[in-house]
Amino acid sequence: MKTIQVHLDKRSYSINVESGLLRKLPSILSDQNHGQKWIIISQYNLMELIGFELMSNLNKAGFKCDYITLPVGEAAKSMNEFSRIISQLIEMKCDRSTTILSLGGGVVGDVSGFVASSFMRGIQYYQIPTTLLAMVDSSIGGKTGINIAEGKNLVGSIYQPQGVLIDPDILESLPREEVIAGLGEVIKYGAIRDEKFLNNISEWLDDIDSFPFAKAVLRACEIKAEIVSLDEYEGGLRKLLNFGHTVGHALEAHLGYGKIRHGEAVALGMKCAGWVSHKMGFMSVDENISLTKTIDKLSLPHVSKVDPNTILSYVKKDKKMRNGILHFVVLNTLGEGNTCDSVPDNLIKESLKVIQ
């Protein structure tokens, strides 16, 4: 088992990565079982695929385990669903000793984490990510949240899990397009922090059938853990993880949650951000071409019907706006991200041409 540490003083925890890890969870979690209720929060299709077996194994090992399901897609990240889960926890006679197991992708992790941070003013939870995107990004760092009509993740908290438990074998059971969509986030890590990793990803994408997912997950987790350890509350360095997300989140909101996958939107957003980085004089034209070629190796959707003014209006509502100033993540060079607070509105709108 490969273990990566997130160093946050009393809130420190481990990211454990191992093929077949899911079968070993009762043993891995045994020291944390003190007779409390364990609640798996997941989606019903995932429960059928792996969740019911996990719950059975935990109960056989002496855990008191039950489950709650969420609907599929961004619809799960609503105030209504959040309230429903809290009510179910109360009906199940859960208390402050209860531990949540978040089994799913980014949506499940975001909602489960927010529930854990809020229920009885905070209970323990573990992230068990089941998508590539969740494995390398959303399960690490404690960001939780739900959506409202005005935008994505505008209600939430930073609340660290007790641990992140990653089994890359789960990816083999998922639809191929879901796995591919998560590669946008993997590319992001190379773009902002490790040019060699970015070059490796580009080469690996030439033969997607042989893509070393476990190796890529491990390196991406190392980068994410390093950044979160240095800047838990996004005061500076952690902002780099938003590379591609400013336009990406706007695309999701504009096109409609569920109409485009988050990883796909981020990949398109990175193309825009790369173009902006070049136009602002940070990154060379050759580097921008190299980044674009890597991203274009993914099977991304066409987004021809995008209104620049609408996109800009969503950008203005983004969490990366501080005191009316947008902190836009750019690349100084491949492998070195930075933030810029002087990107003009017209440049953001003009950047959309590279994805249409």
ABEGO torsion letter per residue (X at the ends): XBBBBBBAEAABBBBBBBBGAAAAAAAAAAAABAGBBBBBBBBAAAAAAAAAAAAAAAAAAGBBBBBBBBBBEAAABBAAAAAAAAAAAAAAGBBAABBBBBBEBAAAAAAAAAAAAABGGEBBBBBBBABAAAAAAAABGGBBEBBBAAEBGABEBBBBBAEBBBBAAAAAABBAAAAAAAAAAAAAAAAAABAAAAAAAAAAAABAAABBAAAAAAAAAAAAAAAAAABAAGABAAAAAABGAAAAAAAAAAAEBGABBAAAAAAAAAAAAAAAAAAAGABBAAAAAAAAAAAAABBBBBBABBBAAAAAAAAAABAABBGGBBBBBBBABBGBBBBBAABBAAAAAAAAAAAX
